[in-house]
Amino acid sequence: MTRRRVFLALAVLGTALLAGLGVWQVERRAWKLALIERVERRLAAAPVNAPPRAAWRGIADDSAYLRVRATGRWRHAAPVFVQAVTDYGGGYWVIAPLDTPGGTILINRGFVPLGDRATIHAPTGEASVTGLLRVTEPGGAFLRDNDPVADRWYSRDTAAIARARRLGDVAPYFIDADAIGRAGWPRGGLTVVRFRNTHLIYALTWFTLAAMMAYLAYRIARATGET
């Protein structure tokens, strides 16, 4: 096989690969648009009962942002403060366990600024919480691992928080509580629902590169007398 024919074979292979990446991005875009539509329907719907223990194993990433309600009694446990940044600046999400008939659920009660952390205490008594179901966030954040021993948290890892606070089994999700219409901290209702959707740009990029590679293959084929 001559060197030109080797280059031709590589150009044809490259064209197929780049076109395949473009098709993959088109498929990803369709999936992302369907996800956005599904989440928008959930955000507009009335809250349903939070999934009980029997349904916990079925909780997955596509369960997120379901509007739910959980009723129970606050467990006496020290609050967990998870580092966060919101429109109010730097601070923490305040996490507390709620014992419900369907099992213990961690509730993100809302945001508290750095300087107001000391004012937050464990809630007590009965409570009914509405908000958005969020799937557990294991491990930590980008380049920052949770440190349960030092009580430093960068993500809402329900299993790790349960172990650190000796809560027993908890749901593999938490609830971002809605705003409750009162002043003070913690302040709920700050969940940001935003999905990055640049798949069309990527698809056009891959298809453009595929077209360029196809033209290169055509020129090589002409030079080798294959056309």
LOMIVO-724883 format. One record per residue (C-alpha): residue number from 0; z, y, x. Coordinates in nm, 3 decimals, always signed. Each point is the difference from the previous one (the first is absolute). Layout:
N
 num       w       v       u
 NUM       Z       Y       X
...
//
This chain:
227
 num       w       v       u
   0  +0.000  +0.000  +0.000
   1  -0.097  +0.340  +0.142
   2  +0.250  +0.280  +0.038
   3  -0.166  +0.194  -0.282
   4  +0.038  -0.290  -0.237
   5  +0.369  -0.022  +0.090
   6  +0.034  +0.371  -0.081
   7  -0.190  -0.058  -0.326
   8  +0.235  -0.281  -0.101
   9  +0.302  +0.216  +0.078
  10  -0.145  +0.292  -0.196
  11  -0.066  -0.220  -0.304
  12  +0.353  -0.142  +0.024
  13  +0.144  +0.350  +0.033
  14  -0.194  +0.117  -0.305
  15  +0.137  -0.286  -0.208
  16  +0.355  +0.063  +0.122
  17  -0.010  +0.373  -0.070
  18  -0.155  -0.052  -0.343
  19  +0.272  -0.253  -0.076
  20  +0.267  +0.253  +0.091
  21  -0.165  +0.248  -0.233
  22  +0.004  -0.250  -0.287
  23  +0.366  -0.075  +0.074
  24  +0.087  +0.369  -0.028
  25  -0.185  +0.022  -0.332
  26  +0.210  -0.292  -0.126
  27  +0.316  +0.163  +0.132
  28  -0.091  +0.322  -0.180
  29  -0.040  -0.186  -0.329
  30  +0.341  -0.163  +0.056
  31  +0.163  +0.335  +0.082
  32  -0.147  +0.172  -0.308
  33  +0.126  -0.285  -0.219
  34  +0.345  +0.034  +0.159
  35  +0.009  +0.374  -0.062
  36  -0.103  -0.049  -0.363
  37  +0.267  -0.268  -0.047
  38  +0.274  +0.216  +0.150
  39  -0.101  +0.301  -0.209
  40  +0.034  -0.213  -0.315
  41  +0.344  -0.113  +0.112
  42  +0.117  +0.352  +0.071
  43  -0.101  +0.109  -0.350
  44  +0.159  -0.300  -0.175
  45  +0.346  -0.024  -0.155
  46  +0.260  -0.175  +0.219
  47  +0.054  -0.373  -0.039
  48  +0.300  -0.210  +0.099
  49  +0.027  -0.054  +0.374
  50  -0.107  -0.353  +0.103
  51  +0.301  -0.236  -0.012
  52  +0.091  -0.259  +0.262
  53  -0.232  -0.263  -0.154
  54  -0.299  +0.227  +0.071
  55  +0.095  +0.114  +0.348
  56  -0.218  -0.253  +0.180
  57  -0.305  +0.144  -0.174
  58  +0.059  +0.352  +0.131
  59  -0.281  +0.105  +0.234
  60  -0.159  +0.319  +0.130
  61  -0.213  +0.037  -0.312
  62  +0.321  +0.018  -0.208
  63  +0.078  +0.345  +0.140
  64  +0.033  +0.315  -0.211
  65  +0.077  -0.183  -0.322
  66  +0.226  +0.220  -0.213
  67  +0.322  -0.192  -0.059
  68  +0.349  +0.036  -0.140
  69  +0.314  -0.170  +0.132
  70  +0.340  +0.004  -0.168
  71  +0.322  -0.120  +0.159
  72  +0.304  +0.103  +0.202
  73  +0.002  +0.161  +0.341
  74  +0.133  -0.230  +0.272
  75  +0.275  +0.154  +0.214
  76  -0.175  +0.024  +0.337
  77  -0.055  +0.271  +0.256
  78  -0.329  +0.183  -0.058
  79  -0.292  -0.084  +0.226
  80  -0.180  +0.302  +0.140
  81  -0.366  -0.055  +0.089
  82  -0.165  +0.274  +0.202
  83  -0.267  +0.186  -0.196
  84  -0.203  +0.319  -0.009
  85  -0.085  +0.168  -0.331
  86  -0.100  +0.344  -0.122
  87  +0.368  +0.091  +0.051
  88  -0.025  -0.079  +0.371
  89  +0.169  -0.270  +0.202
  90  +0.276  -0.213  -0.143
  91  +0.068  -0.338  -0.155
  92  -0.071  -0.222  -0.294
  93  +0.330  -0.112  -0.152
  94  +0.009  -0.371  -0.084
  95  +0.262  -0.163  -0.222
  96  +0.027  -0.348  -0.160
  97  -0.001  -0.039  -0.377
  98  +0.126  -0.329  -0.144
  99  -0.206  -0.088  -0.308
 100  -0.009  -0.311  -0.221
 101  -0.323  -0.093  +0.180
 102  +0.144  +0.033  +0.350
 103  +0.087  +0.272  +0.251
 104  -0.261  +0.271  +0.052
 105  +0.004  +0.267  +0.266
 106  -0.052  +0.346  -0.143
 107  -0.143  +0.289  +0.197
 108  +0.205  +0.268  -0.170
 109  -0.205  +0.273  +0.162
 110  -0.009  +0.237  +0.295
 111  +0.280  +0.186  +0.176
 112  -0.056  +0.254  +0.282
 113  +0.149  -0.062  +0.343
 114  +0.282  +0.250  -0.043
 115  +0.110  -0.135  -0.337
 116  +0.038  -0.368  +0.092
 117  +0.380  +0.023  +0.018
 118  +0.014  +0.108  -0.366
 119  -0.148  -0.327  -0.123
 120  +0.235  -0.275  -0.114
 121  -0.049  -0.340  -0.161
 122  -0.071  +0.028  -0.375
 123  +0.228  -0.179  -0.245
 124  -0.008  -0.128  -0.357
 125  -0.280  -0.102  -0.231
 126  -0.348  +0.139  +0.045
 127  -0.350  -0.023  -0.139
 128  -0.266  +0.090  +0.255
 129  -0.370  +0.058  -0.059
 130  -0.251  +0.038  +0.278
 131  -0.278  -0.162  +0.197
 132  +0.012  -0.352  +0.136
 133  -0.064  -0.001  +0.374
 134  -0.045  -0.313  +0.211
 135  +0.240  -0.054  +0.291
 136  -0.092  +0.164  +0.332
 137  +0.103  -0.251  +0.267
 138  +0.057  +0.082  +0.364
 139  +0.003  +0.375  +0.022
 140  -0.248  +0.282  +0.050
 141  -0.274  +0.061  +0.254
 142  +0.151  -0.044  +0.348
 143  +0.353  +0.003  -0.145
 144  +0.180  -0.319  -0.096
 145  +0.292  -0.007  -0.239
 146  +0.333  -0.039  +0.181
 147  +0.247  -0.149  -0.251
 148  +0.279  -0.025  +0.259
 149  -0.014  +0.376  +0.063
 150  -0.074  +0.063  -0.370
 151  -0.326  +0.175  +0.084
 152  -0.276  -0.058  -0.252
 153  -0.362  +0.105  +0.006
 154  -0.132  -0.210  -0.290
 155  +0.137  -0.142  -0.322
 156  +0.025  -0.364  +0.107
 157  +0.185  -0.157  -0.293
 158  +0.089  -0.328  +0.174
 159  +0.132  +0.171  +0.315
 160  +0.200  +0.252  -0.203
 161  +0.148  -0.281  -0.208
 162  +0.109  -0.184  +0.316
 163  +0.146  +0.313  +0.157
 164  +0.200  +0.085  -0.313
 165  +0.080  -0.364  -0.084
 166  -0.151  +0.031  -0.346
 167  -0.126  -0.357  -0.033
 168  -0.339  -0.058  -0.157
 169  -0.180  +0.315  -0.108
 170  -0.341  +0.061  -0.153
 171  -0.295  +0.011  +0.244
 172  -0.074  +0.346  -0.135
 173  +0.185  +0.324  -0.053
 174  -0.031  +0.269  -0.264
 175  -0.084  +0.361  +0.082
 176  +0.212  +0.175  -0.263
 177  -0.150  +0.272  -0.215
 178  +0.135  +0.354  +0.011
 179  +0.289  +0.026  -0.242
 180  -0.014  +0.371  -0.074
 181  +0.312  +0.117  +0.182
 182  +0.059  +0.214  +0.304
 183  +0.142  -0.139  +0.320
 184  -0.064  -0.303  +0.214
 185  -0.132  -0.264  +0.018
 186  -0.317  +0.113  -0.175
 187  -0.231  -0.262  -0.149
 188  -0.357  +0.015  -0.120
 189  -0.147  +0.078  +0.342
 190  -0.219  -0.307  +0.041
 191  -0.338  +0.094  +0.145
 192  -0.278  -0.216  -0.143
 193  -0.305  +0.050  +0.216
 194  -0.262  -0.249  +0.114
 195  -0.229  +0.073  +0.292
 196  -0.355  -0.083  -0.099
 197  -0.254  +0.055  +0.278
 198  -0.188  -0.326  -0.050
 199  -0.322  +0.173  -0.111
 200  -0.013  +0.200  +0.324
 201  +0.057  -0.314  +0.204
 202  -0.264  -0.188  -0.199
 203  -0.259  +0.273  +0.059
 204  +0.089  +0.001  +0.369
 205  -0.048  -0.377  +0.036
 206  -0.326  +0.003  -0.200
 207  -0.134  +0.287  +0.214
 208  +0.082  -0.189  +0.318
 209  -0.161  -0.311  -0.149
 210  -0.318  +0.197  -0.074
 211  -0.006  +0.133  +0.356
 212  +0.049  -0.349  +0.138
 213  -0.275  -0.133  -0.226
 214  -0.237  +0.268  +0.129
 215  +0.089  -0.099  +0.357
 216  -0.075  -0.364  -0.086
 217  -0.334  +0.107  -0.144
 218  -0.092  +0.190  +0.317
 219  +0.096  -0.297  +0.219
 220  -0.195  -0.237  -0.223
 221  -0.309  +0.218  +0.032
 222  +0.038  +0.015  +0.377
 223  +0.024  -0.379  +0.024
 224  -0.291  -0.057  -0.237
 225  +0.217  -0.156  -0.273
 226  -0.154  +0.227  -0.267
//
